[in-house]
Amino acid sequence: MQCLRMVKVGSVTCDDPRVDAAAVEELKREAARTAAELVEDGMRVGLGTGSTVRHLLPALAARGLRGLRCVATSEATEIQARELGLAVEPFAELDALDLAIDGADQVAPDGWLVKGGGGAHVREKIVAAAAARFVVIVDERKLVDAVAPPVPLELLRYGLAATLRALAPATVRDAPPSPDGNVIADFQGEAGDPAALAARLSATPGVVGHGLFEPALVHDVIVAAAGGVRRVAVR
């Protein structure tokens, strides 16, 4: 079994372990700056979705790199990136990426992730799989002993009731559609063996995709913590 290996890479600290919201946001910004330093001139970069990625985009734009070709996993990311002067193009124009950077809702010690709080997990997984290196940015609250429900789902509208019955227990989320217009739901049952659950979810007709990301997709996790920013090497 893979284990995450901790390496401290930053210096932002907080004396009180009960970090307040403002301190967490500052740590996220430092983690985002750390991730932005991984990007080099001319790279093809996948941009994720979520609160930590919102800090990544200005950090990346501030570096003034030349020849970047970016793809975005959501409309919100694309809009912010363009406003900051980052070149964003349709993913149809690229068949591979050098680097993808995104957040996560849960990170387990064995390298499994749960993603999809923002409903863009299918696009995020496509981008992660296409990247030579996938780097995840989180704050320490996202580190868990093992992945647990809810596990985000993207479902076709056609036959939705039958799909939900096959997935039970699963509930439709009160949220906007996915970036591709599909239904966002959550699997509420036990995660148990994440590999087995991922296989079950993938095999259910009507499931476009799920938010379980296997360790083989992940290269590094950059963690914003009360004691500073550290890199978690997955492989």
Beta strands, then each sheet from edge to edge (+ up, - down):
strand 1: 5-8
strand 2: 44-47
strand 3: 69-72
strand 4: 99-102
strand 5: 106-107
strand 6: 113-114
strand 7: 134-139
strand 8: 151-155
strand 9: 170-172
strand 10: 183-187
strand 11: 207-210
strand 12: 212-213
strand 13: 220-225
strand 14: 228-233
sheet 1: 1+ 14- 13+ 7+ 4+ 2+ 3+
sheet 2: 5+ 6- 12+
sheet 3: 9+ 10- 8+ 11-
end
